[in-house]
Amino acid sequence: MSIDVAVITVAYFIIVVLTYVISVLKGSKDERGQEIINKAFNHAYIALILGLVFIYLLVILPHIPIDSQTTSYLLLASKFISALTLGGSLFILNRKRRFE
């Protein structure tokens, strides 16, 4: 798989997740919806930071040879995991709110 296909796939997935964010935001006019979105974004940011730190540690370690293409794929995977965390957190937290 070339890097172009990977970038397009990640961009599409991010657009789908952000559309779900907008639908949750529009569907909830109360303060609880804002809390859900803030909490989900915090989870996504933590996942992204942990992924970037892990990649950075892999790159600076001299015993692990990583080329630029592998680093690019790892960065895209980190962003994909972050978007997946955002969508999953929103789905789970929004579902919990509906059953309360």
trRosetta pair geometry for C-beta under 8 A, 3 or more apart (Angstrom, degrees):
i j d omega theta_ij theta_ji phi_ij phi_ji
1 5 5.1 -108 -171 74 93 131
1 6 6.0 103 134 -53 117 93
2 5 5.3 99 60 6 75 98
2 6 7.3 -140 102 -2 42 91
3 6 5.5 -56 -150 39 39 114
3 7 6.2 40 154 -22 71 104
3 69 7.1 -121 -62 -144 121 86
3 72 5.8 -11 -123 130 129 139
3 73 7.3 -114 -106 -70 86 78
3 76 7.8 -180 -150 -34 80 150
4 7 5.9 -55 -148 35 29 109
4 8 6.4 26 155 -16 64 108
5 8 5.8 -56 -147 39 31 110
5 9 6.2 33 154 -22 65 108
6 9 5.7 -54 -147 35 29 112
6 10 6.4 25 157 -14 65 107
6 73 6.5 -73 -164 -118 171 77
6 76 5.2 60 149 147 118 165
7 10 6.0 -57 -146 39 29 107
7 11 6.1 29 155 -19 65 110
7 76 6.6 -102 -83 -113 58 132
8 11 5.7 -55 -143 39 29 112
8 12 6.2 32 156 -20 64 106
9 12 5.8 -54 -148 35 28 111
9 13 6.4 25 155 -16 63 107
9 80 8.0 5 114 -101 97 126
10 13 5.7 -55 -147 38 32 111
10 14 6.3 33 154 -20 65 106
10 76 5.3 -132 -44 -165 154 96
10 79 5.8 60 -172 99 137 115
10 80 5.1 -98 -116 -76 100 93
10 83 7.2 147 -165 13 79 148
11 14 5.7 -54 -148 36 31 112
11 15 6.5 33 153 -20 64 104
12 15 5.7 -54 -151 34 32 112
12 16 6.5 33 152 -19 65 104
13 16 5.6 -51 -149 34 34 113
13 17 6.4 32 153 -16 66 105
13 80 6.5 45 77 -133 151 84
13 83 5.6 113 122 117 104 145
13 84 7.6 -18 163 -65 133 76
14 17 5.7 -54 -146 39 33 109
14 18 6.2 29 156 -16 66 108
14 79 7.6 -31 -69 156 125 106
14 83 4.9 -99 -93 -113 73 145
15 18 5.9 -56 -142 41 29 108
15 19 6.3 35 154 -23 63 105
16 19 5.7 -54 -152 33 29 114
16 20 6.7 30 150 -17 62 103
16 87 7.6 14 108 -97 92 140
17 20 5.6 -53 -154 35 35 112
17 21 6.6 41 146 -23 66 100
17 83 5.0 -176 8 -175 160 94
17 84 7.9 -118 -82 -79 142 28
17 86 5.5 82 172 93 137 113
17 87 4.2 -100 -120 -67 105 105
17 90 7.7 139 -165 23 87 141
18 21 5.1 -42 -147 30 41 118
18 22 6.5 42 152 -19 65 99
19 22 5.7 -50 -149 35 34 111
19 23 6.5 33 151 -18 64 104
20 23 5.6 -53 -146 37 34 110
20 24 6.4 34 154 -18 66 103
20 87 6.1 71 61 -128 150 88
20 90 6.1 130 126 105 114 147
20 91 7.6 -25 169 -66 144 86
21 24 5.9 -57 -150 37 30 108
21 25 6.2 28 153 -19 65 110
21 37 6.4 93 -155 -130 94 109
21 40 7.8 -165 -109 97 99 141
21 86 7.4 -27 -68 159 119 115
21 90 6.3 -110 -91 -104 69 159
22 25 5.5 -55 -144 39 31 112
22 26 6.1 27 158 -15 66 107
23 26 5.9 -53 -140 41 30 107
23 27 5.9 28 159 -19 64 114
24 27 5.8 -60 -140 41 27 110
24 28 6.2 -6 169 8 64 112
24 33 6.4 175 154 -157 83 103
24 36 6.9 -110 163 103 132 128
24 37 6.5 159 106 -75 122 101
24 90 5.8 -132 -28 -172 163 116
24 94 5.5 -102 -126 -93 123 140
25 28 6.8 -74 -140 49 21 86
25 33 6.5 135 -121 154 42 122
25 37 6.1 39 -81 -71 93 150
27 33 7.3 177 83 -119 70 142
28 32 6.6 -100 -177 80 133 82
28 33 2.6 156 108 -76 134 141
28 34 7.8 -150 110 -26 116 56
28 36 7.4 55 59 34 168 131
28 94 8.0 -138 -37 -128 138 98
28 97 7.8 5 -105 128 144 154
29 33 7.1 63 5 20 13 144
30 33 5.7 115 64 1 68 96
30 34 8.0 -128 109 3 49 89
31 34 5.6 -53 -160 35 47 114
31 35 6.5 49 145 -21 72 103
32 35 5.5 -52 -151 35 37 114
32 36 6.5 41 150 -23 66 102
32 97 5.8 142 147 -139 127 130
33 36 5.6 -50 -149 32 34 113
33 37 6.5 29 155 -15 65 105
33 97 7.7 117 -82 170 60 171
34 37 5.9 -56 -148 38 32 108
34 38 6.2 31 155 -18 66 108
35 38 5.8 -55 -144 39 30 110
35 39 6.1 29 158 -18 65 109
36 39 5.9 -58 -147 38 27 109
36 40 6.2 25 156 -18 64 109
36 90 6.8 89 151 -133 103 63
36 93 4.5 163 -145 128 98 126
36 94 5.9 94 179 -73 153 68
36 97 6.2 -58 -72 -38 139 143
37 40 5.7 -55 -144 38 30 111
37 41 6.3 28 158 -16 65 107
37 90 7.1 27 -105 -110 59 102
38 41 5.9 -57 -147 39 29 108
38 42 6.4 32 153 -21 64 105
39 42 5.6 -52 -149 34 32 114
39 43 6.6 34 152 -19 64 102
39 89 6.8 -149 117 167 84 124
39 93 6.1 149 83 -108 126 162
40 43 5.7 -51 -152 33 34 112
40 44 6.5 32 150 -18 65 105
40 86 5.6 84 157 -151 99 61
40 89 3.8 160 -127 108 81 116
40 90 4.5 46 -127 -64 161 72
40 93 6.0 -131 -62 23 102 141
41 44 5.5 -52 -146 38 36 113
41 45 6.2 37 155 -20 67 104
41 86 6.6 31 -97 -123 48 104
42 45 5.8 -53 -145 36 31 110
42 46 6.4 32 155 -19 64 105
43 46 5.8 -55 -150 35 30 111
43 47 6.5 30 153 -17 64 107
43 85 5.4 -146 132 158 99 111
43 86 7.1 163 83 -88 95 48
43 89 4.5 150 59 -80 150 156
44 47 5.7 -54 -149 37 32 112
44 48 6.3 32 153 -19 66 106
44 82 4.9 81 -172 -178 82 80
44 83 7.1 50 -143 -87 122 26
44 85 4.9 161 -100 92 63 105
44 86 3.7 19 -79 -68 137 92
44 89 6.9 -125 -43 22 85 139
45 48 5.6 -53 -145 37 33 112
45 49 6.2 32 157 -18 67 106
45 82 7.5 57 -82 -150 23 116
46 49 5.9 -54 -144 38 29 109
46 50 6.3 28 157 -16 64 108
47 50 5.9 -57 -146 39 28 110
47 51 6.3 29 155 -19 63 109
47 81 5.7 -140 163 126 121 96
47 82 4.8 168 95 -103 108 65
47 85 4.2 154 -7 -7 162 165
48 51 5.8 -58 -149 38 29 112
48 52 6.3 25 157 -16 65 108
48 78 6.3 93 -140 156 58 97
48 79 6.9 37 -121 -104 102 51
48 81 7.8 165 -82 84 54 88
48 82 3.9 34 -69 -98 91 140
49 52 5.8 -56 -145 39 30 108
49 53 6.3 30 156 -18 65 106
50 53 5.8 -54 -145 37 30 111
50 54 6.3 33 154 -20 63 107
51 54 5.7 -55 -149 35 30 113
51 55 6.4 28 155 -16 65 106
51 77 7.5 -156 -161 104 132 77
51 78 3.2 152 144 -138 136 104
51 79 7.9 -157 101 -39 152 38
51 81 5.9 150 -76 63 145 131
51 82 6.7 -109 16 -48 143 99
52 55 5.7 -52 -145 38 33 110
52 56 6.2 37 153 -22 65 106
52 75 7.7 43 -106 -123 78 78
52 78 5.9 116 -59 172 61 157
53 56 5.5 -53 -146 36 31 115
53 57 6.4 32 154 -19 64 105
54 57 5.8 -55 -150 36 29 110
54 58 6.5 31 151 -19 63 105
54 78 7.7 175 57 -99 107 120
55 58 5.6 -54 -150 35 34 113
55 59 6.3 31 153 -20 66 106
55 71 6.8 107 -175 -147 112 77
55 74 4.9 148 -115 133 116 126
55 75 6.3 93 -151 -75 170 66
55 78 6.2 -72 -30 -47 133 143
56 59 5.8 -56 -148 35 31 110
56 60 6.3 14 161 -9 67 110
57 60 6.3 -60 -139 42 29 99
57 61 6.3 36 161 -30 64 106
58 61 6.2 -52 -147 24 26 112
58 64 5.7 -80 -163 102 72 146
58 66 5.9 58 142 -28 103 154
58 74 7.2 -118 66 -161 149 169
59 66 5.9 -90 -102 62 62 131
59 71 6.2 53 -91 -110 116 122
61 64 4.8 43 90 23 115 104
66 70 4.9 -121 -165 87 86 128
66 71 5.7 104 140 -59 115 88
66 74 7.8 -11 -169 -9 140 144
67 70 5.3 95 57 12 72 102
67 71 7.1 -131 103 -5 38 93
68 71 5.4 -55 -148 38 35 115
68 72 6.3 41 152 -25 66 102
69 72 5.5 -49 -150 31 33 114
69 73 6.6 31 152 -15 64 103
70 73 5.7 -54 -150 38 34 110
70 74 6.3 35 151 -20 66 106
71 74 5.6 -54 -147 37 32 113
71 75 6.4 34 153 -20 65 103
72 75 5.8 -53 -150 34 31 111
72 76 6.5 28 153 -15 64 106
73 76 5.7 -54 -147 39 34 111
73 77 6.2 36 153 -21 66 105
74 77 5.5 -52 -145 36 32 113
74 78 6.4 38 153 -23 64 102
75 78 5.6 -50 -150 32 32 114
75 79 6.6 29 152 -14 63 104
76 79 5.7 -54 -149 39 34 109
76 80 6.2 37 151 -21 66 106
77 80 5.4 -52 -145 36 33 114
77 81 6.3 35 155 -20 66 103
78 81 5.8 -52 -148 35 30 110
78 82 6.5 33 151 -20 62 105
79 82 5.5 -52 -149 35 34 115
79 83 6.4 31 153 -16 66 104
80 83 5.8 -55 -148 38 32 107
80 84 6.2 34 152 -19 65 108
81 84 5.5 -53 -144 39 32 115
81 85 6.3 37 153 -22 64 104
82 85 5.6 -52 -149 34 30 113
82 86 6.5 33 151 -20 63 103
83 86 5.5 -48 -148 33 35 115
83 87 6.4 31 155 -14 66 104
84 87 5.9 -54 -146 40 31 107
84 88 6.0 27 157 -15 65 112
85 88 5.9 -57 -140 43 27 109
85 89 5.9 28 161 -20 64 110
86 89 6.0 -57 -143 37 23 108
86 90 6.3 22 158 -17 61 109
87 90 5.8 -57 -147 37 28 110
87 91 6.2 27 157 -19 65 108
88 91 5.7 -56 -145 36 30 110
88 92 6.1 21 161 -12 67 109
89 92 6.0 -59 -142 42 28 104
89 93 5.8 17 164 -10 66 114
90 93 6.2 -61 -136 45 23 102
90 94 5.7 20 165 -17 63 115
91 94 6.1 -60 -142 40 21 107
91 95 6.2 21 158 -19 60 111
92 95 5.8 -58 -148 36 27 111
92 96 6.4 29 154 -20 63 105
93 96 5.6 -50 -147 33 34 113
93 97 6.5 36 153 -22 64 104
94 97 5.6 -52 -151 32 33 114
94 98 6.7 34 152 -21 63 103
95 98 5.8 -53 -151 32 34 111
95 99 6.7 17 157 -7 65 109
96 99 6.2 -69 -151 43 31 101
96 100 6.6 40 152 -37 66 103
97 100 5.8 -47 -150 15 33 116
